[in-house]
Amino acid sequence: MWLFNLFKIKSNSNQVKKFLIVGLGNIGNEYLETRHNIGFTVLDYLIKKQGLTFDEVKYALRASFKFKGKEFICIKPTTYMNLSGKAVNYWMRKEKINLENVLIITDDLNIPFSQLRLRAKGSSGGHNGLKNIEENLKTLNYSRLRFGIGREKKSSQIDFVLGKWEKEEKSTLENFIIKCREIILSFGTDGAQNTMNKYNTKI
């Protein structure tokens, strides 16, 4: 029952509907343009397209904008990947955002490079950032946009995810980051299920 009270927040019908968009990654210059930071990269592009910048706030870098009557609150946790849930939990509570209006953007080793999959729920798949979000929210039922980064079998998992994009990957990377922006905006305006129906079959 306490989970229902925590995540089903009563809102005034006159209020703008809010969405929390979370890009996962690690802070610090050494992590820039690495595969594990694709969540940060996607939000950087999204916010830049809005002509905005991030502000440093508690547990995160934050920016927000309105689109088609909805408010998109975007955060890049500054807690480092393995403690991402701390920032997600805090900003859900602070902004009074329901679980169904949360979208996590993350890298995924188990999906081929550049493939995108939106899911309304699911396991962490071994991803430490998602594990911590599950631990903090006490549920698997939150939406996540998985950005496939594939995996080179010849390299270790840690070296691969923390490695920078190869030249061949960079040549097509922006196209899929643009697609991520479309999915994020659709998630807020059309809902998770409609967005999955529209994009998951075409990606």
C-alpha positions in Angstrom: 0.0 0.0 0.0 2.8 2.4 0.8 4.1 2.1 -2.8 0.8 3.1 -4.1 0.8 6.2 -1.9 4.3 7.0 -2.9 4.0 6.8 -6.7 0.3 7.7 -7.2 0.4 11.3 -6.4 -2.7 13.4 -6.5 -2.5 16.3 -8.8 -4.7 19.3 -9.5 -6.4 18.8 -12.9 -5.3 22.4 -13.8 -1.7 21.6 -13.3 0.7 20.9 -16.2 1.4 17.2 -16.4 5.0 16.5 -15.5 7.4 13.9 -16.8 10.8 12.9 -15.4 13.3 12.0 -18.1 16.5 10.5 -16.6 19.6 10.0 -18.6 22.1 7.6 -17.0 25.8 8.1 -17.0 28.8 9.1 -15.0 30.0 12.6 -14.3 33.6 13.7 -15.1 35.5 14.4 -18.3 37.0 10.9 -18.4 33.5 9.6 -19.1 32.6 12.0 -21.9 31.6 10.3 -25.2 31.7 6.8 -23.7 29.1 4.1 -24.4 28.0 3.9 -20.8 27.2 7.7 -20.9 24.7 7.5 -23.8 21.9 8.6 -21.5 23.8 11.8 -20.7 24.5 12.3 -24.4 20.8 11.9 -25.4 19.7 14.5 -22.8 22.5 16.9 -23.9 21.1 16.8 -27.4 17.5 17.1 -26.2 18.2 20.1 -24.1 20.5 21.8 -26.6 17.7 21.5 -29.2 15.4 23.4 -26.8 18.0 26.1 -26.5 18.6 25.4 -22.8 21.4 24.4 -20.5 21.6 22.3 -17.4 21.8 23.7 -13.8 23.5 21.9 -11.0 21.0 20.9 -8.3 20.7 18.3 -5.6 21.9 14.9 -6.9 21.7 15.9 -10.5 22.1 18.3 -13.4 18.6 19.5 -14.3 16.8 21.3 -17.1 13.1 21.5 -18.0 10.9 22.7 -20.8 7.3 22.5 -21.9 6.1 20.8 -25.1 2.5 20.5 -26.3 1.2 21.3 -22.8 3.5 18.9 -21.0 6.5 19.6 -18.8 9.6 17.6 -19.3 12.0 17.6 -16.3 15.3 16.2 -17.4 18.0 15.1 -15.1 21.5 13.7 -15.4 22.3 12.2 -11.9 25.6 13.3 -10.4 25.6 10.4 -8.0 27.5 8.2 -10.4 25.9 5.3 -12.3 25.7 2.8 -9.4 23.7 5.2 -7.2 21.3 6.6 -9.9 18.3 5.5 -8.0 19.0 8.1 -5.3 18.6 10.9 -7.7 15.5 9.4 -9.4 13.7 8.8 -6.1 14.5 12.3 -4.9 13.3 14.1 -8.0 10.2 12.0 -8.3 9.2 13.0 -4.8 10.3 16.7 -5.1 8.4 17.2 -8.4 5.5 14.9 -7.4 5.8 12.8 -10.5 4.0 9.5 -10.8 6.0 6.4 -11.7 4.1 6.0 -15.0 5.6 9.4 -16.1 9.2 8.4 -15.5 11.5 7.4 -18.4 15.0 6.2 -17.9 17.5 6.3 -20.8 20.3 3.8 -20.6 22.9 1.8 -22.6 22.3 -1.9 -23.2 25.0 -4.4 -23.9 22.6 -7.1 -25.0 21.1 -5.1 -27.9 23.0 -4.6 -31.1 24.6 -1.1 -31.6 22.1 1.7 -32.3 19.0 -0.4 -31.9 16.4 1.3 -29.6 13.8 -0.4 -27.4 11.2 1.3 -25.3 9.8 -0.9 -22.5 7.2 0.0 -19.8 8.8 -2.4 -17.4 11.4 -5.1 -17.1 14.5 -6.4 -15.3 17.8 -4.5 -14.9 19.5 -6.9 -17.3 22.6 -6.7 -15.1 22.8 -2.9 -15.5 24.1 -1.4 -12.2 22.3 1.9 -12.7 18.9 0.1 -13.3 19.6 -2.2 -10.4 19.9 0.8 -8.1 16.8 2.4 -9.4 14.9 -0.8 -8.7 16.3 -0.9 -5.2 15.2 2.7 -4.5 11.8 2.6 -6.1 11.0 -1.0 -4.9 9.6 -1.9 -8.3 10.5 -3.0 -11.9 7.5 -1.1 -13.4 9.1 2.0 -14.8 9.7 2.8 -18.4 13.1 2.6 -19.9 14.6 3.4 -23.3 17.4 1.1 -24.0 20.1 2.2 -26.4 21.9 -0.8 -27.9 25.7 -0.6 -27.7 26.4 -4.3 -28.6 29.6 -5.8 -27.3 32.9 -6.8 -28.7 33.5 -10.3 -27.3 37.3 -9.8 -27.5 37.2 -7.0 -24.9 36.1 -7.0 -21.3 32.7 -5.7 -20.4 34.0 -2.9 -18.3 36.5 -1.8 -20.9 33.9 -1.9 -23.6 31.1 0.1 -21.8 33.6 2.7 -20.5 35.3 2.9 -23.9 34.7 5.7 -26.4 32.7 5.3 -29.5 34.6 4.0 -32.5 34.8 6.1 -35.7 32.4 3.8 -37.5 29.9 4.1 -34.7 30.1 7.9 -34.6 29.2 8.1 -38.2 25.6 6.9 -37.5 25.3 7.7 -33.8 23.6 11.1 -34.2 20.8 9.7 -36.3 19.8 7.4 -33.4 20.2 10.2 -30.8 17.8 12.2 -32.9 15.4 9.3 -32.9 15.7 9.1 -29.1 14.5 12.7 -28.9 11.4 11.8 -30.9 10.7 8.9 -28.6 11.1 11.0 -25.5 8.7 13.7 -26.7 6.2 11.0 -27.9 6.4 9.3 -24.5 5.2 12.5 -22.9 2.5 13.4 -25.4 1.2 10.1 -26.7 2.0 7.7 -23.7 4.3 4.7 -23.4 2.1 2.2 -25.2 1.4 4.3 -28.2 5.1 5.2 -28.4 6.1 1.6 -28.3 3.6 0.7 -31.0 4.9 3.5 -33.2 8.7 3.1 -32.7 9.6 -0.4 -31.5 8.4 -2.0 -34.7 10.3 0.5 -37.0 13.7 0.7 -35.1 
